[in-house]
Amino acid sequence: HGAQMSSTVEMPVWALVLLVAFAAVTFASHFLFPSVRWFFRRRMERLVAQLNKRLTRPIEPSKLARRYDMIQRLIYDPEISTAIAAHAAARGVPENVAFETARRYAREIVPSFSAWTYFRFATRAARLLSQAVYHVRAVHHEGDALEGVDPEATVVFVMNHRSNMDYVLVTYLSAGRGALSYAVGEWAHIWPLSALVRSMGAYFIRRRDGNGLYRVILAKYVRLATQGGVSQAVFPEGGLSLTGRMAEPRLGILKYIVEAHDPAGRDVVFVPVALNYDRVLEDRILVRADAGGTRRFKASVRSALWFGVKTLWSRVTGRYVAFGYAGVSFGAPLSLSGFEGGVEALAQDLMGRIAKEVPVLPVPLVATALLQGEGPVDRVALEMRVKALLAQLAGASVYVPRENRGYAVEVGLRTLQARKLVVETDGQVQIVEAERPLLTFYAASIAHLLPNGSGA
């Protein structure tokens, strides 16, 4: 027996390697990985505790819940089970197949929020990117009203959608208040962007091909997040504006939030946020899509990277011209518990509040003035048009750089000339006819603030 125990056993090298690897994985899964997870979990808890001391709205425990637990909670929910059975019957597939489809949808929707990624990386990157591209200005801020919001309420920022920079800008400006959970579309479903977006607490939504089962799971997740006090950011328009004007609201996400509200429980407070830009990064893509009559425009990651490289090179060579101003206004919050009316009335009320707060910036202002006449115009006449517009915009969220009307006209013209949208010859400023749709796009962003809703 002793000889057998000490005898040599021969085995192929590949089998030995496989055996050692299996043993290592087994050891790690039982002893090392739990310890590593516990170590990082403890560090994350300490980080969150430190963050909550300085955030206006502390991070809710529900936002830190394990992603796996939330997925399990969704797919085993009685309402989801009923939807799975209905999906299986409608598609003529076994229920276990429908169940796996539901699991895939839940994994697609549920984020994996990382406080470190959000506050130590995303907010800093958002600040650097925003300040590198624009002169960022908070044009109007209902400070007292925002400070008076119940700290236990679920806060939902509702915003107009001008550019994909909206996410970056609002993340930067709201960093001191807390972490926002965005609803993002298919554009962010590209690896590794998807992993980064999900770790920031965002959840993915299918805007076009979501079936009944998918919508039930999405609705359930939004309700759980709302009831858990997770601060959210919603674009009621559902997509980027192709014309520059605000679009009619879509009721999907707002409907789910309203349905989650318990009058006897946690209140839901909507904060209107209005954004505008002197230059929308995707403006030409959006204008072409509007002219073509389709929303299926293409904005590839490769083109975005190429745009970034060109911008960086222009900085290195000293030929960089800033994109002008980016303005954000925060309106008076609206409490759901004090609102009387259905979700349609709520959506219209919120869109009206956002529209009222849209910042008036130099480029939209100068574009509007240029479109008011035919043919060339000298600077004196242009400035007089701008003066008349400002008189009509009394009460709006207007940003005049240095509080100097002449300088505002100069800044607006400089930005338009740099992009070759207008030319100036012998003191006469003239629109480049091929670029007129782009000037109309910018003028449209503030047209609703003028009498009769038109700046022309």
N, C-alpha and C positions, 0 to 999 in steps of 0.2 A: 504493500500500500504506500509506504514511504517512497519507494522507487518511482511509483506512478506519479506521485505528487511533484517530484523533482525532475521528471523527464522533460525533454525538450519537445515542443510542438512546432511544426513547420506550417507556415501559411503564406500565401502570396502577399507581396508588398501592398497591392491595392486593397486587399482585405484588411490588412493591418491599419492602413491609413483610414479606411472607412470605420473600423472599430474605434480608433482613437478619436476620430471626429464625432462619432455618435456619443461616446463617453463624455467628450468635452461639452457638447450641446446639452446633454442630460444634466451634467453638473451645473452648467450655467443656468439652465432653466429652473433648477430646483434650489440653487444656493446663491449664485452670483446675480442673475438678473433681478430677482425680487429685491436684493439689497441695493442694487444700482437704482432701481425704480423708487425704492423708499428714500434713498439719499436725495435724488433730484426732486421727489415730491416734497420733502421737507424744505429744501431750498426754495421751491416754488411757493410754498405756503408762507415762508418768511418774507419773500419778495412781495407777495400780495398784501400781507399785513402792513408792510412799509408803504406800499402804494396807497392803500385805503386810508392812511392817515392824512394824505395830502390831496386826494381826489374829492371833488365836490359830491360825486355820486360813487360810493364804494362799489367794487366788483361783487356782484351777487354770487352766492355759492352755487346756484344753478348753472352759472356760466362756466364754473370750474369743474362741474361734474364730468366724470369720465365719459368719453365719446361712446365707448362700448356699452355702458349702462344706459345711455340715452337711446341708442339704437335698439337695444333689447326692450326698453320700455315702450318704444314706438311699435315694433312689430308684434308684440304680444298684447297690445291694447285691444280690448273687446271691439271697439269701433273699427280698428284696422283689420281684425280677424273677419268681421262681417264683410268688409270691402274686399278682402282676399278671396273669400268664398264667391262673392259676386263676380269678381274679375275672372276667377277660374271657370265659372259657369258661362260667362259671356264669351270667353276665348276658347272654350272647349279643351282646357288643359287640366291636369291633376292639380289638386290644391297645394301639394308640396312644391310644384313648379311655380305656382302663383306666389307662394310664401317666399321663395328665393328671389323672385322679382321684387317683392316688397322689401326684402332685406337689402337688395341692391339699391333701391330708391332711397331707403333710409340712410345707407352709407354715403350715398351721393349728397344728400341734403345736410346731414348733421355735421357741424364744424368740430374742430378739435382745438379749442381756444388755448393759446399759450400767452400768459401774462408777460413773459420775458420777450417773446416775439413782438407782441403788440406795443409794449411801452419802451422796451430797450432798443428795438429795431425799427418797427413800422412807423411809430410817431416821429422818431428822429429822421428817418428817411423821408417821410412826408414833409417835414419842415424844410429839410435841405432841398428837396426837389421843388417844392412850392416857391421858395425864395430864390432858387436858381433860375426859374423860368419866368416868374411874375413878381411884380410889386404887390404884395398881398395887403388888402385893406379890409378891416371890419367896418363897413359903412354905417350900419345902424345896429343897435343892440338894445333890446328891451331888458336891460340889466336887472332892475328891481323885480320885474315880473318873473324872470327866470330864477332868481334867487329865492323867490317865494314858493317855488314848486315843492310839493310834499316829497320829502326825501325817501319815503316808502313807495312812491308811485313809480310805475313803469313809464319811462320817458321814450317817446318815439319822435325822432327828427324827421319831418316830412319836407322834401326838397324838390325843386325843379331840376331837370336833368339836361345840362348844357354840354357836358364833356365827361369823358372818363376821368379827367382830373378832378371832378367833383369829389370822388372818394378820397383822393389824396388831400385835397384842400380841407375838407371837413374833418378828416382824421387829425390833421395838424392843428386846426383851430379848436377842436373839442378835447384835445389831449389832457387838459387839466381837469376836465369834468368827469371823465370815465371812459370806458371802452365801449365802442359802438359795434353792433352786429348788423352787417349789411346783407341785403338780399342781392346777389350778383347773378348775372345771366351766363349764357354759354361761352361768352368771350373769355372768361376766367378759367375755363375747364381744360387748360393746357398745362401739362407738367413742365417745369416745376412750379409754375405760377399757381396752380390749383392748390398745392400743398401749403404755399405761403399764405394764400387768401384764406384757406380753411383754418390755419393756425391763428389768424387774426380774428377769428370768431364769425366770419362771414358764412352764409349758407347759400348753396346753389339752387337756382330755380330754372325750370324749363319753361320758356315763354311760349314755345310753339307746339311741341310734341308731347306735352304732359297728358296722360290719360286719366280716367276716373280714379284708379287706385293711387296713382302718383299724387293727384290733387288732395286726396284724403290724407295721405301721409304728410304732405307739406302743410296742410291746414292744421293738423294735429301738432306738428313741431312748432309752428308759429304760436299756437295757443299755449303750449307748455312754456315756451320762452317768455311769452307775455305775462303769464301767471307767475313765472319765476322772477319777474322784475328785471329781465335783461333789457338794457337800453338798446334801441334799434334805430336804424336809419333806412327810410323808405323813399323811393322815387315813385309817387303815384302815377306819373305819366307812363311808366313801364319801360321807356326807352328814350334814347337821345332825341331831342327836337331836330327835325330835318329842315324846318323853316326859320328857326330862331324864336318863333312864338311858342308859348306854352300850349301843350296839347291837352285834350280832355283826359280826366283821370281814369285809370283802370281800378276796379274795386277789389281785385283779388286779395292782396296782402292786407289792405285796410279792412276788408270784410272779415278775414280770419282774426285780426286783432280785436275788432269790435265783438265778435262772437266769443272771444276768450274772456271778455270783461265781466267780472262779477260785481254788481252794484254794491254788495255787502262786503266786498273784499278790497283788494289793491286797486287803486285808481290808475287810469291810463291818461297821461298828459302828452298832447301833441305839441311839438315846438316847430313852427314854420321857419324854414331856412331858404333864403333866396340867393342864387349865385349868378354872376355874370362875368364876362371876360372881354378884354380888349382883343384877345385872339383865342379862338377855340381851336385846339390842336387838330381836331378832325373836321374842320369847317368845309374844306373842299370835298371830302368824302360825303358829308351830309348833304351838301347842296346838290351834288351829282345824283345822290340817291333820290332826293326830292324831285329832280328833273326827270329821272327815269321812272318815277311812280312806284318804287319798291323800297322796302326797308332792308332787303337782303344785300346790304353793302359789305364789302370786304375790307377789313383792316388787319392785315397779317402782323404777326410778331416780328417777322423779318423787316417789314417796312417801318415798324416802330423803332426797332434797333438801328436801322439806317438813319432814321430821323435823329435819334440820339447821337449817333456818331457825327453827323453833319453839324449839329448844334455844338457839340464839344469841339470840333475842329474850328468852327467859326470863333469860338472863345479863344482858342490857342492862337489863332492868327490875328486876333484883334478886330475881326469883322462882325462880331456878335452884336445884334440889336435885340434888346429885351422885348418880350412879348407884350409889354404894357402892363396894365393893372388887372388884377383879379379881385373882385369885390364879393363880400359875403354880408348878408343882413339877417339878423335873427328877430323874428316877430313875436308878438304876444302869444303865449301858450294857450292852448285850449284843453280844458278838462273834459274827459269823456263822461264822467259822472254828472256833470252839470249841463251836458248837451242834450237837447230835445230834438229828435229826428232820427231818420234811418241812416244807413251807411252812405247812400247817394247824397243826402243833404250834408253829411259830414265831409265827404270828399269835395263837394263844391265849396263849402265854407273854407276848408283848408287851402284849396287852390286859390281862392280869392285872397286869403291872407298872404300866401307866397307871392302872388302877382303884385300885390301892393308893395312888397318889400324889395322887388328886383332892383339891384343897384344900377344907377345910371353912370356909366364910365365914359372916358373921353372918346374912344372909337365909336361906340354906338351913337353918341351924341353928334360927333362930326359927320358920321355916315348919314344920319337923319337929316342934318342941315344940307349936306351936298345933294341929297335926293329931292330936296324941296324945289329945286330950280332946274332949268334946262341949260346946258352949255357951261362954259367956264365961269368961275367966280373968283374975285380977288379976295385976299385975306380979310380986308376990312369988312366987306359985305358978308363973308362967311362968319366972322365973329359976331356980326349983328344978328345973323340968323340964330346962332347959338345962344345969344343973349335972350332972344325972343322965346326960344325953346325952354330955357331955364326958368323963365317967368311962368310958362305953362306947367312946368314940373314942380312947382312949389308944393311942398308936402311930401314929395317922393324921396327915396333914399339916393340922393345925388352926391357923387364924389367929384369935387373940383380940386385937382392937385394944387397944392400951395395956396388954395382959396383964390386962385388967379384965373379968370376966364380966358385971358389971352394965352396963358401957359397951357391950359387944358386943350385949347384948339391946336397949339403947337405940338403937344404930345400925341393927340389923335392923328394929325396929319403925318407926323414923322413915322408912326407905326404903319399907316396906310401906304405911304410912299415907299417904305422899306420893302413892302410886299408887292409893290408895283400895281396896287389897286387904283391909285390916282397918280397923276403926273402934274408937275407945276412948271409952266413955261411963261417967261416974262411976267411973273407975278400973278399968273392966272392958274387956278387949280381946276383940273378937269378929271372926271371919272373915266377910267379905261373901260370902254363899253363891254368888252368881253368879261370884265370882272364885276359888272353891275349886280348880278345875282348875289355875289358875296357881300357887297355893301348892303343890299336889301336884307340879307340874313342877319347882319349885325343891327341894323336899324329896327328890325322886327322885334328884337328882344326888349325894347322899351316902348314900342308903339302903343301898347295898351295903356300906358301911363299918360298919354297925351289926349287932348279932346278928340272925341269921335274915334278913339283907338287907332289913330293913324298919324304918322309923322310926315307923310307926303303932302 
